[in-house]
Each structure stands twice: as C-alpha cells, then as structure tokens.
Amino acid sequence: MKRVLVLGGGVGGTLTANLLARRLRRRIDRGQVDVTLVDEAGAHVYQPGFMYIAMGGEREEKLSRRERSLLDSRINLVIDKAVRIDEGAGTVTLAGGAIVPYDFLVLATGARILPEVIEHFEAEAHHFYTAAAARKLRRALDAFKGGKVVVGIASMPYKCPPAPLEVAFLIESELRDRGLREKSEVHFCSPIGRAFTIESVSEMATPILEDKGIELHTFFNVEAIDPERKVVESLEGEELPYDLLVLVPPHKGQQFLIDSGFAPAPGGWLPTDRNTLLVGGRPNVWALGDATDLPLSKAGSTAHFEAPVVVEGIVAGLEGRVPAGKHAAYEGRVMCFFEVGDGKGTLLRFDYDHPPQPPKPNVFWHLGKIVFNKTYFHTVPKGRV
C-alpha cells in the first residue's frame, strides 16, 4: 500500500484530498492506496468571511463546517497537530504521540498570525484574521464616534493581499453612512511605494483612495506602537496618530516545518517550485496555499488552482510517469474579488505571465463575491468548481 498524507484541512488540503479520492477511488477501494488528512481542529473555516464579521454582515457560525462533512468517505481524517516530520523515516509525529507514515506528503499547513511580535499590538490595534479579532473590531467600530482611523500592514507577506484596502474602503463607506465622515480622517499605510503590490491593481485602487479622501502613506513599515501618545511609528521615521488602529498582523509559516528542516527561519515559508509545487527539490513532497514561498497571493483561490497540480503530481508518481495534461504544471493562476465599498467590487484574475486587469468596480462583482461566500462550502472544498 502507498500512503498519501495531507497536513492541513484548509482550502488546499481539503480540496487536494477530495480530488485524490476521486482520481484514486478504485485503488483506495482495493487497498492499494491510503489517503489520510491530518487537521488540528477538525473544523474547516472560511477565513475570508472574517472581514465581513468586522463589517457587520456575517455571523461566525456560518463560516465553519466539520472537516469530516466536507471529505470524501474514502479519506481517513485524523484530528491532531503535526509537530515533526522525520524525512529519513518518512513519518510525521503528532502532538498526541502517534507516528503517521507517508510515501507522498502534501503540506497545506497555512500561515500563522503573530500579533504579539509587535509590542502593544494586541492592546492597541485591531485586525480581522480571526473570528474573535473581527468581533472585537466590530465592537470598536460600533463605539467609534469620529477621529483618526489608520489602516496598515505590519509586515509582508500576509494572507489575502486585497483585504487591508478593502477594509479601508468599507470603513470609509460606513462612516459616511453613519454621518461620521466629516468628523473622521482615514489613512491607509502601505509598506511599499504604492497602494498595492501589483502595479495594475494599485493603478485601479489609488484613484478610489483619492476620491474617498483616504490619505495614502507609502513606504510605511510598522516598527512600533506608542499606546500613551496613540501613535503608530514606521521604520522610516513617520508617525501617525490614531483613534482607531487596524493593522494586518505579522505572518509566518509553521514552526514545526522550520524545526524539521523543511522551511528556513525566520519566515518558515516552504521553498516551493513555482510549476511543480515540489518542496526543496524533494520528489515526494508538495506544498500549496499560504505555506509556500511563491511570489503570489496567499489566498484560498491560489490553493484552489494549485490543488489539481499537486494531485496530478502524486498520481503520476504512483504510476511511475511524469505529470501530464492540463494540470501538469501550475502557471500561477489566481482569482479573487475585491470590494471597494458602496456596494461595488471588482475582480482580479492573473497568472505568472499576465498581470490582472481589473474591470471598473460595479455592483455585479460585489454581488459575485457575496454569492461565492454563500456557496463556498458546497463548491470549492469538494472540488465542484
């Protein structure tokens, strides 16, 4: 029997396991292949929905499903935490003490958020990368009666690149709806020389920032938060006072991947081939989603398009051939919606060779994102789209 082990039950891990079960169902039924997925929580959470908790339009209980309910019945689910990979032995040790063998390993381990890296972050700043943090931000917005709002990015890379801009646009729209806009300033801080990492998207977003009166601060890399003066300080020496501070927290890869020699410190991102998605030249280990070091959006749609390539690589390995067909190589495909406030949105579609050309924001793309959010659990994790 050949053993395929998937670590992580997010978009990438769940979809990969389900696609493998579909491709290998006869071999699994005959006892020739085993597919096991290890997930720490046993729950699949739709993380992009956290932003909508903060903006007041979503409930936490709608954003989670039992992982078992999303998996093909042929897949073994182990609810535990991976703590070490022994590459020589071909095993993964779990926190509960179990040792799980593998012939093929898929690392869909996601990213960690580490607000504690910045002193005073947890007391002074808000974010929307967990349900609890999003609820806290919603309470702060409800209590806000005017003043200075600062939205920024504490470090790069981070999950869902459009999200900070989206939140700035949505907060500004809310302040107008509540009659607080004239009593408020809204600032957006980018750690690079433009509003967004991709130039064509920045060219779309910058005029919207100007139209909405949101002041853009470029080359603002957060260094410290001064809680007494209510000021956020940048490495470049700029200071911004705030009454409401919203920051994307620092992100890193998983510590056990660093400890196991798979990912370099301090970032912990897996060195991943941009086309095969193999890790560090290993012939039997793949990575996808937020865990990789690829110069792409850390977004669910990235994992969505990577998963079929990982599956084809594993099937080819089982069959002793090279990957073939339309999923032989990942071409950097990404697609995501982008909210701009006032009930409008746009769409970002791109790959390694074709930068996004976002259409003019309109109601259609905003509604498209809402529909996608509502249908996600019925489509993406199960491989229906």
N, C-alpha and C positions, 0 to 999 in steps of 0.2 A: 504493500500500500504506500502511495505517495501522499505526503501530508502538506497541505497548504494552510498556513497560519496567517491570519489577518489581525493586526493590532490596531484597534480603534473602531468605534461604532458611529463615527460621524458620517458625513455625506460620502466621502471617498471609500471608507472601509465597508459600509453597508452596501453601497452600490457594487463595489468590486465583488464582495461575497455573493450577492444575488446573481450577478452576471456569470460568475464562475459556476454556481449551481445550475444555471440554465445551460451553459456550454458543456458541463461535465456530468449532467444528471445520470446518464447511463453508467458511467464509470463509478460514480458515487454509489448508485444503487447496487452495483456489483461488488462493492467493497474494494475497488481499485484505487480510489482517491478519497481522502478525508479533507473537508474544508471546515476549519474552526475559526471563529471570530472571538477575540478577547476584548471586552469593554469594561472599563472600571465601574461605570454606573448602571449599566443595563438599561439606560434610557437614551433615546435619540432626541436631541433638542435642535429645533430650528433657530439657530442663533441670529440670523438677520431680523427675526421678529423682535429682538430685544429693543431695537431702536424705536419700534412702534409702541412698546410699553412706555418708554420715556416720553413719547409724543402723545400719549394718552389714547391710542387707538387699538390696543391689543391687550389680551389677558394672558398671563403666564401659563395657565393650564392648557391653553390652546396650542402651545409651542412645543409640547413634549409628547412622545409616544414610547411605549415599551419597545425596546430593541427587538425582542423576540417577535413582536407582532409585525415587524417590517421585514423579517428574514424568511427566506425560503426554508421550508421544513427540513431540507437536507443538510442545512448548516448547523453545526454544533456551536452553541453560544456559551461562553464562559464569562461570568461576571466577576472580574478580579482586575488587579492592577499589575501591569508588566513592570518589573523592577530591574531586570538584567537580561541581556542577550549573550549567550555563550556561542560565539560563531564557530569555534572549533568543534563543539559537540552538536551544533545545530539544534539548540534548545533555547527556550525563553523561560526564565524563572518568574513566577508570580508572587505577589505580596503574601498570599495565603500559603505559600510554600510549594505549590505544585510546580512541576517542571514539564513544559509542553514542548515536544519535539516538532521540528519542521524540516521539510525539504525545500519548500518555497515560502518566502516570508514577504509580507506586504506591510509596510509601515505607514499607517494612516493615523498617526498619533497627534496631529494637530499642533497647536501653539499654546503656550502658557501666557497668561497676562500677569504682570508683576508690578502693580501699582506701588508696592512697598519699596521698590528700588529708589523712588523719589521721596525724600523726607517731606512729611506733611501732606502727601498726596491724598491719602485715604480720609483725612480730616477736612481738607480744604477743597479738593477737586471732585468732580463728578465724572462718570463715564457711563457707557451703555453696553458693556461687553459681558455682563452677567445680568440675569433677571433681577437680582437684588439691587445691583447698582442702577439699573434702569428705573426701578421703582423709586429709589432714593432721588434720582434726578427728576422724576415726575413730581415728587413732593416739593422739591426745590423750585421747580417752575411754577407750580401752583401758588407758592408763597411769594414769588417774585413780584415786586410792585414797581420795578423800574431801576435803572442803574446800568452798570457796565457788564456786558456779557462777553467773555473771552472763550473762544473755541479753538483748540490747538491739538497738536500731535507731539506727544512726549518723546517718541523715538520711532525709527523705522527699522525693519518693515513691521507692518501691522495688518490685522485682519480687516477685510472689506475696505479697500482704499477710498471709495467714494463716501463712506459713512460720515466722516467729520464734516465735509462740505454739506452733505445732505442735512445733517443736524443743524448746522449754522443757518441754512436756508429755511428749514422748518421752524426753528425757534423764532427767526425774524418774522415769518408769516404769522405765527401765533401771537407775537407781541402786537402786531398790527390789528389782528382780530380782537384782541382784548383791550385795545385802546391805550397800550403802553409804549407804542413805538417812539413817540416824541419824548418820552421820559427815559429812553434807553439808548445805549450805544452797543453795537455788535461788532466784535473784532474776530477775524479769522487769522490764525498763525500757521504758516507753512514752514517746514524745516528746510525747504529748497528754494530756488529762485523764482518759483511760480506757484500758482494756487494748487496745481495737481501734478503728479509725477509725469503723466503722459501729456505732451505738448498740445495735441489736438483737443484733449478734454479741458485742459487749462484755458485754451482759447475760447471754448464754449462757456466755461464757468466764470471767468473773470468779468465779462460784461454784466453777468447776472449779479455778482457781488456788488458791482458799481451801481447798478440800477436799484438794488435793495438797500444801498447805503451801508453795506458791510465793509469795514475797513480791512484791507489785506495787509498782513505783515509777513514779508518773505524773509528767508534765512533766520527764522526764529526757532532755534533749537533749545528746548526747555532744559534749564540747568537746575533751577531751584524754585521753591515756593516760599514766600515770606508771609506767614499767617498773621503776624502782627500788623504789618503795613498793607495786607491784602494785595500783594504784588506777585506776579509770576515773572521770573527772570530768565533771560536767554543766555546761552554761551557767548553770543555775540555782544552782550552788554546792554541789550534793550530791556526795559522794564515796562510791564503793562499792569495797571491797577485793575482789579476785578471786584464785582459784587457777586457774580455767578461765574464759576470757572469750570469748563468742560474740557477734559483732556483725554486723548487716547492714551491708555497706559502703556508702558514698555512691554514688549512681547519677546519671548524666547522659545526655542524648541524644548523638547523634553530632556530633563536631566539624565534619565537612565540611558538615553542614546549617547550622551557625552561620556558617561561612565563606562559604557560598553564599547567605546571606540568607534562608533558609527558616525558621530557628528562632532565637529570641532567646537571647543569652547571659545569664547563665552556664549556665542549665539545659540548653538545647538541645532542649527538648521542642517538637514541632511544633504550631503553633496550628491546631487541627482543629475543624471544625464538628461539633457533637455529634450531628447527624442525618445529614447528607450525607457526612461524613468528608472533605470537601474541605479543602485546606490553605490558610489565609490568603486565602480568597476566590478562589483560582485555579480556573478551570473545568475544568482537566485534570490536577490533581494531588491524589491521595488519600493519606491516612495511616491506618494501623491498628496495633493491638498496642501494645507498650511505647513506641513512638516518639512517641505523641500526648501532648497536654497535657490530655486529658479527665479529669475527676474520677472515674475508675473504676479498678478493679483492673488493675494491669499484670500480666496473666495470659494464658496461652495461650487460655483459654476466651473471653476478651474478643475476641481476634483471630479466633477461630473464628466468633463471631457477627457480627463486623464484615465479614468477607470477602465474604459474599454481597451486602452492600450496596454495597461497592466495585465488585464485578463488575457489578451492575445499573447503577451509575452510568456505568461505561465502555461497556457495551453500549448504553445509552441515548444516550450521546454519539456513538457510531458511527452510530446510527440517526437522529440528529437529533431526538430527543424528550426528554421529561422522564422521570426514573425512575418506574416504576410497579410495582404488585403488592406482595406481602408484604415484599419487600426494598427498597422504595423509600426507606426511612429506617431508620437504626439507632436503636433505642429504649433503648439502654444495657443490653442483656441480658448477664448474666454468670452463670456457674455453676461452682462449684468445690467439691471435697471438703475436709474439714477434720479432720485427725487430732487426737485428744485423749489418745492413749496408752492402754495396757491393752487393745489390740486393738479400740478403738472409734473411731468417727468420726461426723461429721455432714455436712450438705450446705448450701451457701449458694447460693441462687438469687434473683436480683433484677434490677431494671432501674431506669431513671431515676425511675419513679413508684412502685415497690413495693420497699421495703427487704426484706432477707432475713428469713425466719422459720425459723431452723434447727431441724430436728427434734431431739428428745432423742438425744444420742450413743448409738450402738449398734454392734453387730458388723456389721450389714448395710452401713452406709455405709463402714466401714473396708474390707470386702471389695470393695465397689463401686470404691473408689479403687485397690485392687490390680489388679482386673480391667481397669480403664481404663488403668492404667500398662502392663500387659502387652499390651494390644491397640492401643495408640495408633498405632503405625506402620502398622497395617493399616486404620485407620479415618479419623482426623482429617485428616492431610495430603492424603489422596487424595479427601476430600470424601464419604466413605461414611456419615458421621453428621452 
